[in-house]
Amino acid sequence: MIHPIYLDHHSTTPVDPRVLDAMLPWFSEHYGNASSRSHAFGRTAAAAVEQARERVAQAIGASYSEVVFTAGATESNALAIKGCAHRQPGAHLVTSAIEHRSVLDACRRLEADGWSLTVLPVDRHGRVDPDDVRRALRPDTVLVSVMAANNEIGTLQPIGEIGAIVRASGALFHVDATQALGRMALDVDADSIDLLSLSAHKLYGPKGVGALYLRRRPHRVEPLPLIEAGGQENGLRPGTLNVPAIVGMGAACELMIEATGSERTRLRALRERLLATLARELDGLVLNGHPDERLAGNLNLGIDGVQADALLLGLPDVAVSAGAACSTGSVKPSHVLEAIGAAGGGVRAALRFGIGRFNTEEEIDRAAQRIVERVRALREQR
Ligand SMILES: Cc1ncc(COP(=O)(O)O)c(C=O)c1O
C-alpha cells in the first residue's frame, strides 16, 4: 500500500504522540464528569479541565477565566460573532473577504437577518489595510472580525495595528487564530483582541475541541450563548465537557508554544526547499499570498496549463489540497483566490501545501519530484 506524503496540515494535523499520551488516562481511568463535583471522580476531571484552560490561556497571554471550551473553531467563530451581534440587534459588523467560511457565513446570516455588514477587500497578497478598517468603522459597529493567518494562502494580518484601531473606536475585535497559534506572535493584550478562536486539530491536538477567548478586563465581553441549556462554561457553552479532548488541547497548546521558534525555522526551510525545486524544474508558477508575511509551512502556487482535478487525480501519493485559480475547469476558484485577484482567465491549478511538524526533507524532495512529473505529463497532453 502506498503511504502518501501528508502535506495538508492546514486541513488538519496528526495528533502528536505526546498529546495522545496526555489524553489516554482521561478515557477509562479518570472518566469523571467535570461538572459532578460531589465526588473525587468529578473533581479530578474538573482539575484537569482547569489545568488545560490555564495552558490555552498562557499560549495567548490571557487569564484562565477568559477561556471557554467549544467543539472547534467553527463553533468559536459562531459564538463570537452571533453571540456579540445578538446583544445589539441591527448593529454593524465588519469582516474581510478572505475569512474562513465559518466567519463569512455567520456574518452573511446576520446580514440576512437585519444586521449591516461591511466586507473589507484585501490587497493582491491577501492583506487587510488597517486604514480600510478605520474607514469602515461606524458608531454602531459592534464587532470587527479579521483572521490572524489565512488557511489557503498563509497570509498573516497586521493584527496589532488593526486591534489598536478597533479598540479606539469602542467596537469589539474578534480574531480567528485557528491557523496562527504558535506560528506568529499573538498576545491578546498587546494586540487589543477581545475575542479569539482556536481549534485543537490544527495544533497537533484532537478533532472536535476548540476554545474561545473572551476578554474580562478592563471590559467584559459577554456574547449570548448559541445553546441555552445548562451551566457549563459559565452558561456560554452548555453540555458535558469532553475531558480527554480538552486535556489534549491543553497539551497541544503547551507543545506548540515550546516549539514555536525552532519549528518555524524548520518549516520555512522545508518550504523554501520545496519552492526551489519546483521553480527550478517548472515554468509557469505563480506564488499566491504574501512573499514574507505568511505561515512558515504554507506554500500556495498557481500552476499554468493544468487543471486542478486532473493534477490531483495523478498524485495519489502526495496529500495536498488543490483548487482552481480560474473557472474554466470543473473546480471553482476559491473566494480567497478571487479576493486577491488570482482567479484570472486561462487554465491554472492552485496547489496548497501545508508542511508540518513531522515532515522530512526526503518527503519534500519526493513530493516535489512527483508534482514535477505530473505537471510535465499533463502539459504534454495539451
Ligand atoms: C481559519 C480557520 N477558521 C476556522 C476553521 C474551522 O475549524 P474547526 O475545524 O475546528 O471547526 C478552520 C478549519 O479549517 C480554519 O482554517
The ligand as a Tripos MOL2 file, in Angstrom:
@<TRIPOS>MOLECULE
LIG
   16    16     1     0     0
SMALL
NO_CHARGES

@<TRIPOS>ATOM
      1 C1         -9.0350   29.7700    9.6100 C.3       1 LIG1
      2 C2         -9.9720   28.7100   10.0520 C.ar      1 LIG1
      3 N1        -11.0120   29.0270   10.8300 N.ar      1 LIG1
      4 C3        -11.8870   28.1040   11.2710 C.ar      1 LIG1
      5 C4        -11.7540   26.7750   10.9170 C.ar      1 LIG1
      6 C5        -12.7490   25.7620   11.4430 C.3       1 LIG1
      7 O1        -12.1470   24.9880   12.4260 O.3       1 LIG1
      8 P1        -12.8160   23.6500   13.0120 P.3       1 LIG1
      9 O2        -12.4450   22.5660   12.0560 O.co2     1 LIG1
     10 O3        -12.1920   23.4680   14.3490 O.co2     1 LIG1
     11 O4        -14.2760   23.8680   13.0930 O.co2     1 LIG1
     12 C6        -10.6940   26.3970   10.1040 C.ar      1 LIG1
     13 C7        -10.5620   24.9940    9.6620 C.2       1 LIG1
     14 O5        -10.3590   24.7060    8.5030 O.2       1 LIG1
     15 C8         -9.7720   27.3840    9.6530 C.ar      1 LIG1
     16 O6         -8.7360   27.0720    8.8950 O.3       1 LIG1
@<TRIPOS>BOND
     1     1     2 1
     2     2     3 ar
     3     2    15 ar
     4     3     4 ar
     5     4     5 ar
     6     5     6 1
     7     5    12 ar
     8     6     7 1
     9     7     8 1
    10     8     9 2
    11     8    10 1
    12     8    11 1
    13    12    13 1
    14    12    15 ar
    15    13    14 2
    16    15    16 1
@<TRIPOS>SUBSTRUCTURE
     1 LIG1         1 GROUP 0 **** ****
